Amino acid sequence: GALFDASFSYQLDPEREPVLLPLETDQQPSLRKTSGCGAVAVGQVLSVDSESPDRRVMVALVDCGGFVLPAPLDIADPALIGRKVAFVIAELEVWRS
């Protein structure tokens, strides 16, 4: 298969809140398509929301098993790095960049 860069855009399901999963969860990072153009994401927190010395805002990132997405909730506590989060995506768009 060929390798290529992809870009993602998503909208959360407003009726389903993202949740931090229990520490002992065995759910693996994944991005699973649901009906229509939605998906369910389970990911591991890679970084937290922060501001660099030059005042750039750094957005928390979540590894969803080969796909790194912006975190769907405010995550500023470094103790949450490595925790897993689950969220429902109402609409997911993927395009070749």
C-alpha positions as CSV (number, residue, x, y, z in Angstrom):
1,G,0.0,0.0,0.0
2,A,1.0,3.6,-0.4
3,L,1.7,6.0,2.4
4,F,0.2,9.5,2.4
5,D,-0.5,12.4,4.8
6,A,-4.1,12.8,5.9
7,S,-6.0,15.6,7.5
8,F,-8.9,15.2,9.8
9,S,-11.8,17.4,10.9
10,Y,-14.5,16.3,13.4
11,Q,-17.5,17.4,15.3
12,L,-18.3,15.8,18.6
13,D,-21.8,14.4,19.3
14,P,-23.3,17.2,21.5
15,E,-25.4,14.7,23.4
16,R,-22.4,12.4,24.4
17,E,-19.8,13.9,26.8
18,P,-16.1,12.7,26.3
19,V,-15.0,10.6,29.3
20,L,-11.7,9.7,30.9
21,L,-11.6,5.9,31.2
22,P,-10.6,4.1,34.4
23,L,-6.9,3.5,34.8
24,E,-7.2,-0.2,34.6
25,T,-9.1,-0.2,31.3
26,D,-7.9,-2.7,28.7
27,Q,-9.5,-0.8,25.8
28,Q,-6.9,-0.2,23.0
29,P,-6.6,3.1,21.1
30,S,-8.9,3.0,18.1
31,L,-11.1,5.0,15.7
32,R,-14.1,2.9,14.7
33,K,-16.6,4.0,12.1
34,T,-20.3,4.0,13.1
35,S,-23.3,4.4,11.0
36,G,-23.4,7.4,8.7
37,C,-20.3,9.6,8.9
38,G,-19.7,9.2,12.6
39,A,-17.1,7.3,14.7
40,V,-16.2,6.2,18.2
41,A,-12.7,7.1,19.3
42,V,-10.6,5.7,22.2
43,G,-7.3,7.3,22.7
44,Q,-4.3,7.8,25.0
45,V,-3.5,11.4,26.1
46,L,-0.1,12.3,24.6
47,S,0.1,16.0,25.8
48,V,-1.9,18.5,27.7
49,D,-3.2,22.0,27.0
50,S,-0.5,24.5,27.8
51,E,1.0,27.9,26.8
52,S,4.6,28.1,25.7
53,P,6.9,30.9,26.9
54,D,6.2,32.8,23.6
55,R,2.5,32.6,24.4
56,R,1.6,30.0,21.8
57,V,-1.3,27.8,22.9
58,M,-0.5,24.1,22.7
59,V,-3.6,21.9,22.4
60,A,-3.8,18.5,24.1
61,L,-3.4,15.6,21.7
62,V,-4.9,12.0,21.9
63,D,-3.4,9.0,20.1
64,C,-6.3,6.9,18.7
65,G,-4.1,4.1,17.3
66,G,-2.4,5.6,14.3
67,F,-4.5,8.8,14.3
68,V,-3.5,11.7,16.5
69,L,-6.4,14.0,17.1
70,P,-6.9,17.2,19.2
71,A,-8.3,16.2,22.6
72,P,-12.1,16.7,22.8
73,L,-12.0,18.0,26.4
74,D,-9.9,20.5,28.4
75,I,-6.8,18.6,29.7
76,A,-4.3,20.8,31.5
77,D,-3.1,18.5,34.3
78,P,0.2,16.7,33.3
79,A,-0.8,13.8,35.5
80,L,-3.4,12.9,32.8
81,I,-0.7,12.1,30.2
82,G,-1.1,8.4,29.4
83,R,-4.7,8.2,30.5
84,K,-7.3,6.9,28.0
85,V,-10.3,8.9,26.9
86,A,-13.3,7.9,24.9
87,F,-15.5,10.1,22.8
88,V,-18.2,9.9,20.1
89,I,-17.7,11.8,16.9
90,A,-20.9,12.9,15.1
91,E,-19.2,13.7,11.9
92,L,-15.7,12.8,10.7
93,E,-14.0,14.1,7.6
94,V,-10.7,12.7,6.3
95,W,-8.9,14.0,3.3
96,R,-5.5,13.5,1.7
97,S,-3.2,16.5,2.3
